[in-house]
Amino acid sequence: MRHGTQHADLASKELDTALRGGPFHVALRAAIAARGLPLQRVQHHLSRHGVKVGVTSLSYWQQGARRPQRPESLRAVRALEEILKLPEESLIRLLAETDEGTAGQRPAARSYRSRMEASGVLNRLQAELGWSLDGGLHALGHHERVRVGARRELAGRESHHIVRAHRDGADRFVAVHHGDPGCAPDRMTVHALENCRTGRVRWDQDTGVLVAELLFGTRLRSGDTFLFRYGVEDGTAGPSREYLRDFTFPGGQYALQVRFDADALPARCHRFTQHSAAAPRSGRQELPLSGVHHSVHLVEPRVRPGIIGIGWDWS
């Protein structure tokens, strides 16, 4: 009996230490051990909270092999705090601190903390518009043209989508725009350019996330294809250093072009990929800047879930 008490005291001490200093995966592993719960039981408790997470994912999280970063995963982390009887925000805080501790190893970009906040806000804004998952549309092609202005700001972008309906009734698309830090989404404008019209628009001032409803004016049947084009005028933040696109689902071709004002040309440009916002960047490849058109581009023939982007340095 004494041995069991000593073991429990040791587990409790390890948990207290991990919650104070982290990192996230050590704290999660210590919390699960202190409560004496097998991962199958943890998964069962999560399902009772309305959150679906696989035992494999939980195992990866506590080993540090992967980190939760999607909205559903972050909901799971908050539920784990309650299930494991931990202080509110204790695990979420460690996730953010771990990212900030390694921020110097990555190019200047939004921090993991801001990505988490933005993902939660995006979830809420999309829910306000009644949009979930992919809206019944599969992406066959997505071409984006981004403009960087004379003040080095993200001036705006234009998107051309080719989609196919995989269920009857799809009649709209909800576009997402992430402004650079310090932007003013209330001053941005969304323009429906071809085969659509602008519906409801929502934004969040703190995270710079804007979502806009693009109405097709027709209901697609399963198997129908549709083309539409829209633009976002931004220009509300300071110097921009990258543009990226986060894909939740696999899809068709993605092409991204970034064009710079002739009076604000970067010193160098590169493309990059990430498996997720929590993963390190990889696939870095220098991109030559066109002397005539002042632009760089990338083409991904078949998109996989993850992040694709172009970054640039001003000096």
Secondary structure, DSSP 4 states (H G I P E B T S, - for coil): -HHHHHHHHHHHHHHHHHHHH--HHHHHHHHHHHHT--HHHHHHHHHHTT----HHHHHHHHHTS----SHHHHHHHHHHHHHTT--TTHHHHHHHHHHHHTGGGS-S---HHHHHHHHHHHHHHHHHTT--TTTTEEEEEEEEEEEE-TTS-EEEEEEEEEEEESSTTEEEEEEEEEPPTT--GGG-EEEEEES-EEEEEEEETTTTEEEEEEEEEEEEPTT-EEEEEEEEE---SS---EEEEEESS--SEEEEEEEE-TTS--SEEEEEEESSTTSPPEEEEEEPPPTTT-EEEEEESS--SEEEEEEEE--
